[in-house]
Amino acid sequence: MKENVNRSRTEVRKNRHVVGLRANSSQFTLETKPFRILGGSIHYFRVPRAYWMDRLQKMKACGLNTVTTYVPWNLHEPERGVFNFEDQLDLEAYLRLAASLGLWVILRPGPYICAEWDLGGLPSWLLRDKNMRLRTTYPGFTAAVNTFFDQLIKKVVPHQYSRGGPVIAVQVENEYGSYAKDKGYMHFIKEALLSRGITELLLTSDNKEGLKLGGVKGDMVSVVTEILKQDISINLYMFHGGTNFGFMNGALAVGLPAPKPMVTSYAVSRCLIGEHSEGICHSKRHRCLFLAPEPAVLIAHYLSDYDAPLSEAGDYTTKYHLLRNVFSRYHTQPLPELPSLRDKSAYQPVLVHRHLSLWDTLHFTDKPLKSERPVNMENLPVNNKNGQSYGYTLYETTITSGGALNSRNNIRDRALVFVDKHFVGVLDYKIQELALPDGKGKRTLSLLVENCGRVNYGKTLDEQRKGLVGDIELNQQLLRDFIIRSLDMKPGFVNRLGNSAHWVSVRQRPSFPGFFQARLYVSSSPKDIFIKLPGWNKGVVFINGKNLGRYWSIGPQQTLYVPGPWLRRGDNQVIVFEEQETDAY
C-alpha cells in the first residue's frame, strides 16, 4: 500500500484545528489521516554542523520522513547553570533545517539518553553530591532536571507541530523500564514536559528484552521489508551514526566483569575497545601519521547493527541503496535525487617534528589541589567548582621505599604509574598491584589516571565517579598527602600547548607520556580525511585544537575521522598525546 508519508506544512498550517500525531490500537494518524513514521536517527551533536544539511538530505533521498535525535544534557549544561545552545549545539537550527527539508522530528530530550554517550548524557557534576541518586525523584536530581528543562523546553515548544513546526512527538526519559527504581520518576518527567508547554504525542522507549517478544529475525533490509509489509512504522537506529568526538564515548558494564569503553566512531559504536586485536598495523619507522581518504578496516566480533546506511563520513553504503529501493515503494512520488558525495583527500604521511614532555606541561593546568587523601575527578575544585568531567587526572605523593603498591580496586579506570617520572606499570580493574623499585631517600610516586568513559547503561550509573575513588596503599600502609592536577585537555589547554616555547626537536629522545606536534599542509579546499597511527600505542589526537578522540593499538578502531570543515587551507596543527613508549623508539 502506497501512502502519502510527507504532507505539506503549508497544508498543515491551513487547518484551523490542528490534530497532531496520534496513536490508536492499530496505527498512527496525523491530522486524523493514516500516517506511517519512516524514521531514522541522526544526532546533531555527533555530526559537524557544516554537514547537517548533507546528512539530512541523504536521509530524505532514502525515502525517510522523520528524523529522531537525542538531546545531550552534559553538552548543553557542562557546568551547573551554564548553558550552551550555540554553534554545534544549536538545537533550534537543527529543527529548522529538518523542517525546511520536509522532515518531521521525534525529539528524545532525556534527561537520560543512554546513546553510548558518557554517563548516558547526564552531566558529571551531578556526582559531586555523594548522596546523588540519578534517574529518581531524589531532590538533588529533580532540581537539576528542572533547571535544565527550563532552558531546553522553551526552545522546543515553538517548533512543535501544533505551532507549525516539525516536532510531532517527544520521548519521556529513555528505557526506564529496564532499570526502574522509582515509581514516581516517570510521572515527574512527564509533568516536567507538559508543564513547560509540550503538547505533542508523548512516547517511551523500552529495552531490547521487550522488543524480542515481537522481533523479526534476519538482516536489516529483510527486517525492514517485513515490517513495512505489516503496515508498521519504523525507526532506523542509527541511520547515520557520526562520531563520539573528544572524550564523550560511553562504556558498557552489563554482563562484564569490568566496564569496557566504546570506540570513538558511532558508526560502529557498540564495538568495544580491545575486543579483538589481531591485524593492527605497526611500524618501526619514525613516528608518522597516515592520512587517508577511507577508514581502515575495523576488526571486531562485537558489533551491533549501528553499521548504519550512511557511513561515518556520510558515504552511501550498499545497505543505503537497498533500503532506498524498499522505501521507494511506499511513496506516491519519486524520491529526491541522491545528493553528490563529498570529495575526500589523501596526503603524504605527516612526520612529527616536535615533542613536549607531559611533565613540562603541568604549569598549563589549573592550580593543583593539596589533599591528605585522594579526591575523585568530579569533586576536584576546578571548572568553577563543577569538578573535572573528562580526560586524565595526575595524583602525586612522596614515598620513601619500594614494595607492593595496591590500588584496592580504587582506580577508575586506568592508571600509568611512575616513580620519579620513570614508568613502572599500569593499574586498572584487572591489575590491582604493582611492585615499586627500591630506592634511597624521598621519591615522587605519580599516577596518571584516565577516565576511559562512564558507563551509559545499567544499574551502576550512580557509581561512575572517576580518578582515584578511594585509598591506595604501599606495603599495606595507606598513602597520604597528595598533589592532584586536572588534565582534562580542553581547547584552552591544547592551544596553550601549541603556543608554548618549550617544544623540543624529536631528534632528542622524547620522554613519555608526552605531546607530539606535526604540521599538515592543505593546499586546496579542505576535504575529509581519516588519520591512522601505525607504531603508536595509546592516546588522543587533536587537530587545530579540536579533540578527534582516542586511539589505542589494541583495536578494534584503527582510524579517526577528520571532518573537512575542521581543517583550513594552509598549515594545520596536529598534536598527539601519547601515553607510553613503543617500538617506534
N, C-alpha and C positions, 0 to 999 in steps of 0.2 A: 504494500500500500504506500503510495507516494503522499507526502504531506507538505504543507506549507510550513517549514520549520523556521523561517525567518520572516516576521511580519514587520512592515514599515513602522518606524517610530512616529512618523508623521501621522499615520493612520491611528496609532495608539492615542496620540495627543488630541485627535479629533473627537474621541469618545468622551462624552460628558461624564459618564460614570465609569471610572477605571476599575476593572476587576483583574487583579494581577494573577500570578501563578497560584493555582490551587491543586490540591491532590484529593482524588476520591479513591474508591476501592480498586479501581482498575487503571486509572490514567491521570496524567496531569492535564490541566486546562489553563489557557491564557486568554483573557477576555472571553471566558466561558467556552472557548473552542478547543478541541483536542490539540495538545502540544506535546511534542517529544523533545526532551533535552538530549541533544547530541553534544556532549561536553568533553572538555579536555583541560588538564591543569597546566598552567604556566605561572610560575611565581615571579612577580615583578622584581623581587629583591634578589633573585638568583640570575637575572638576565641584565646585562648592561642596558641602561636606559636608551642608549642610541639604537639598540636592537629590539626594543619593544614592538615597534611597528612591523619590522620584518617577521618576527615570530608570530604575531597575531594575524598578519596577512596570510602566512602559510597555514595557520590553523583554519582560517576562513576558506582557503582554497582546498583544504582537505575535506570540506563538507560539514564541519562542525558549526554549531550556532551558539555555543556557550563556553565561556572561559571561567574556570574556578581558580581561586587563589586564596592562600592563607595570608594572614597579617602577622608579622613577627614583632611581638611586643618588645623583645630585647634590643631590636634595632631602633624602633620608634621612641623608646624611652631608655636610652643607655645609662642615664643617671636619674635617680629619683627626681621627678618634677622637671626634667629637661627633655623636651620633645623634638623629634626630627621628622618632618614630613616634606622635606625638600629633596630636589635632585633625584637620586636613585630611589628615594623613599617617598616620592610624590604619588601617593595612592590615588588621589583625585585625578591626576593627569593620566594615570593608567586606566581608570574607569572611563574618563572622557574619550580616550583613544579607542577602547573597546567599543564604546557606543558609536563612534564615528565609522567604525568598520562593520556595524550591524551585528555585533556580538552581544549576547546577554551575559550577565555576570552572576555567579554564585559566590558570595563572599564568606570566608571562613575566618572570622576575627578572633577566634580563641576565647579566652586569653591563652590557653594552652593549645598548641597546634601539632605537636609531635614532629612530623615532617623531616625526621632525621636531622634535626636542627638542634644546636646546643640548648640543653635543658627544655627541649620542646617549645622554644620561643619565649620562655619565661626569663625575665632579667635576673642575673645572678645576684644583684644587690638585695633581692628578697631574702637570700640565705644569710644575710648579716644578722637577722633575727634568729637566735638559737632555738626558739620555740616554733619557728615557722612550719606551718602545715600547708603545703601547696595544694591547690585544687580542692579546697574545703571552704567552709564558712568561718574559718579562723579569722578574727577581726583584722589582724595584720595583713592578711592576704586580700580580703574583700575590700579593705580601704584602698589598697594599691590598685586593684582592678577598677574600682570606681573612678579613681583619678585618671587612669589611662583611658577608660571608656568615655569619660567626659571630653577628652580631646579627640579620640578616634571617631566616635559615633556621629558627632556633629559634622564631620567631614563626609560621612557615608550617606546621611539622611537625604541631602539634596540629589543624590544620584540613584535614588530608589525608583522603581518602575512607576509608582504612583505619582512621582514628581516629573515623569518624562525621562527618567534615567535608565541605565541598563541593568541595575541590580534587581533581580527577580526573586532571590532567596538569600537568607542569611543563616549560617550554621550556628547552633548553640553549643559552645565548647567543642570538644573533639574526642571521640572514642571513650567517653567517660564510663560507659558500661563495662569496659574491660577491667577497670580497677576502681570502681565506685566505692567511696568510703564515707560519704556524707550525703544523706538523703536530701538535705536542704540546698545543696550546692547548685544543682541544675536549675532549680527554681530561681535561685539568686541570679544566675547568669541570664536566664530568660527575662526576668524583670528588669535587669540592668540594660538589656537591649530595648525592650518595649518602652520603658520609662523615658528613654532618650530619643524616641521617635522612630524606631524601626517598625514598619508596618507590613513588610513583605512576608512571604512564607518563611516560617522557621523550620529548620530541619536538624537532625542529628546524624552522626556517623558512628556505626558500631564496629566492633572488632572483627577480625577475619574468621573467628570461630562461628559467628552468626552468619557470615556470608557463605561458609562452607555448606550450610544446610540447603542452599539454593544455587550453588555454584555450577558452572558448566566446565567440564574438562576440555583441554585442547589448547592449541596455540592461540595467540591473541586475535588473529584475523578470523579464525573459525569461531571463536567465542563471541566476538562482536557480531558476526553474521547471524549466529544462532539467537543472540539476544534481540537483535533488531527484527528478526522474523516473528518474535513473540510480542511485538509492539511495546517493548520495554525501553525506557530512557537509559542513557549510558553516560558515564564519565570516564575518560582515559587518564589514569594517574600513573605516570606523567605523560602528557603529550610532548612536552619539551622540558627536560629536567634542569638544564642550566648548570650552575656551579656553586659550590659552597666556598666562595672566596674567603680568604683570611683564615680565621680560627673558628668558623661558625659550624663546622660539622658536628653532628651528634655522636652518640655511641650506643651500642646495643649491649644489654646485660641479661635479658630474659633467656634462661636456659644455658647460660655460660658461667664458668667458674669465676671469671673476672670480666669487666667491661672491655669491649673492643670498639675502637673508634671507626667511624665511617670514613671513606675516602673523600677527597675534595670534589671530584666530579659527581654531580647528582644525576647525570645520565645513567650511571650505574651505581647509585649511592648505597644500595644495600650490599655493596661489596666491602668486606671488612679488611682493614689493614692487616697484612701478614697472613692472610688466609691461604695464600698459595704463593710460593716464592721462586719456583723454577722459571728459567727463561729470562731473568732480569739481565740487562746488558751492563757489563762492567768494562772499564778502560783503565789501563795503567799509564796512559799518556799524561801530558799536562792537563790540569783541570780545565775543562771547557764546557760550554753549554750548547747543545744542539737545538737548532730552531727549525722546525719542520712545518709543512702545510697540513699534515694529517696527524691524528693521535696515534701513538704506538698501540700495539695490541694489548688488551687487558687480559691477564691470565688469572682466572679465579673459578672456584667451584661453588661460590655462594653469591649468586646473582638473582635478583628478583626481576620482574618484567618492567623495571624502570628503564630498561633498554628501550628508550622512547622512540616514537615515529620520527621525531626530529632529533638529530644528534646534538651534542653539547655545543657545537659551533653553528647549529641551525641548518645543517645539511639534511637533505631528504634521504631517508633510508628505504630499503625495499618494503619494509612494513608500512611506511607512509603511503607509497603508491598503491599497495594492495588495499589499505583501508580507504583511501580516496575512492577507489573503484567501488567498494562496498557502500560508502556513504552516498555516492552519487545517485544510487538507486532510490534514495528517499528524498529527493529534491525534484521539484517541478521545473526548475530552470537549470541550465548548465552551470557547473561550478566555475568560479573565477579561474582565470589563467594562473598557472604556477608562477609565483614571483621568482625572479632570477636569483641564482645562488651568488653569494658574495665571494669575491676572489680571496685567495689565501697566498701567502708568500713563504718562501724558504730562504734562509740566509746561511752564509758560511758559519761554521762553529765560532762562537764568541769566546775569546780567550780571557780568562781572569788576569788582571794586571795588578791589583792592589789588595791588600789584606789588612784587617784591623782586628786585633785580639779582643775577645769579649771582655777581658779584664781591663782593657784600656777604654771601654765604653761606659763604665759604671757611673762616671761623672755626668753622663747624659740622662740618667734616670732621676726619679723623684728622690727627695731626701730619704735615706734609709731609716727603717724603724729599729730601735733597740728594744729588745723584749727578752725577759727572762725565759719564757717558754715559746715554742713555735706558735705562729699565728697563721691560720689558713688564708688563702688568697683573698677570699671575699671580705674578710674582716680587716684587711690592711687599711691604714688611714690614707689612701690615695684616691685620685679621681674625685675630688671634692667629698671625701669620706663616703664614697659609694663602693669602695673596695676595688680589687682587681678582678676583671672578668675573664680574661683570656691570656694566653701566652705562657711565659715562664716566670718563676719566682726563685730568687737566689737566697739561700739560707747559709749563713756562715757563723762558725763558733770556733773557739780555741780548744785544742786538745793537747795533752802532754804525753800521750802514749799511743801505741798501736793497739791492735786487738780486734775483737769482733764487734762490728757496727751492725746493729739490728734495728730495722725500721718499725718493728711491732705492727706491721701492716698499716702504717700511717702515711704512706706515700701515695699521693693522688696526682698524676698517675705514674710518672716515670721520672727517676732522678739520676742525673750524672753526678758521680761522687769524685771529689778532688781533695788531695792533701797538698797544701802549699802550691796549688794550681796544677798539680800533676794528676792526671786521670788515674783513678783506681778501679772503677767499675760502675755498674748500673744496678739500681734498686727499683723494683716495680712490684706488681701484685704477686708475681711468681718467685722472684728472687728477693728475699727479705733480709739477707745477711751477707756482709762482705768482710773480708779480712783487711784491715788497715795496716800498712807497713809500720814497723817500729822506727823511732827517730828520737833525736835529742831535743830537749827544750820544748818551748811552745810552738805549735804549728796551727795553721788555719785549715779547718775542715769546711769544705764548701759543697753544698748540694744544690744543683740547678734542677729544679722540679718543673716538669712540663704538665700543663693541663692539656690532655690529648683530646678533650671533647667530653662534655657532660652527657650522661645518659638522657635520651629523649623520650623513652617509653618504658613503662613498667612501674613497679612498686617502690623504686628506690630514688625517686626524684628529690625527696627531702634530704637525701644523703649525698648530694652532689657537690659538696664543698671540695675545693682543690688546694694543692700545695701540700704542706705538712699539716695534717689534720689532728695530730696528737704528738706525743713524745716519741723520741728515738733514743737509743741507748748505746753506749760504748762499754763493753765488758760488764754489762748488766747494770751500769750506772747511767741514770738519766742525764742527758746533755742539757745544759742551760746557757743563758746569756748569748742570744742570737742577734746578729745584724741581718736584717731582711730587706731585700731590694725587689721592687716590682719591675719586671721586664716584659711589659705587655706588647711592646713593639708596635705602638700606634704610629700613624703617619708622622707626627711631630718628631718622635724619636728617630725614625728612619731618615727623615730629612736632615736632622742634626748630624746623623752619622755621615750622610753623603757629603756634607759641607765641612767635615772635620779635617783638620790639618795633620792628624795622627796616622793616616793611612801609610803603609809601607809597601814596598815592592814585593811581589810574591817570589822574587829571586831569593829573598831571605826566607829561610824555612819558617812557615807560619805556625802559630800555636793554635790550639783548639780548646774550647769552641771559639769560633771566630766568624767575622763577616768578610766576604769576598766581593770585590767590585769588578764589573765589566761594563763596557760600552757597546751598545747595539746601535749601529748607524742605519737609519732608514732613509733611502734616497728619494723615494716616491711616496705617494699617498699610503699611509699605514694600513696594513691588512692583518687579518687574524693569523696567528701562528700558534704552534704548540712547542713547549720547551721541555727538553729531555736532559737528564743529568747523569750520564754514564760515569761510573767511577766515584760518584758522590755517595754519601751514606744516608744522612737523615738531617732534615732541617726545613727551612722556609725560604721562599723566593719572593722578592719584591721587584717590581718594575715601576720606575718613576714614582716611587713612594707607595704604590698600591700593593697590598698583600695578595699574591696569587693563591697561596695555600701551602700546604705541607707536602714534602716528598719524603720517601723512605725506600731504600733499596730493596727491602724485603717484599715490596709489592703489596697489592697487585697493580696499582695505578703507576704507569711509567712516565706519563707526560702531564704537564699542567697547561691549561688553556689560557692563552693571552689574547683578549679581545683587541681588535684593531683600534677602537677608539681610545684605548689606554696607552697607545703608542703615539709618538709625534714624529713629524718629518725632521730628520737630523739625528742628533745624539739622544739616546735613551739610556738612562741609568739602570743597570741591573745590579742588585745586591742579593747575595745568597748568604743566609746564616747556616753554617754547617756545624753540627754538634761534635762530631768525632773524626779523628784522623782515619784515613782509609788507605788502600793500596796505591792511591794516586800519588802519595808522598812517601 
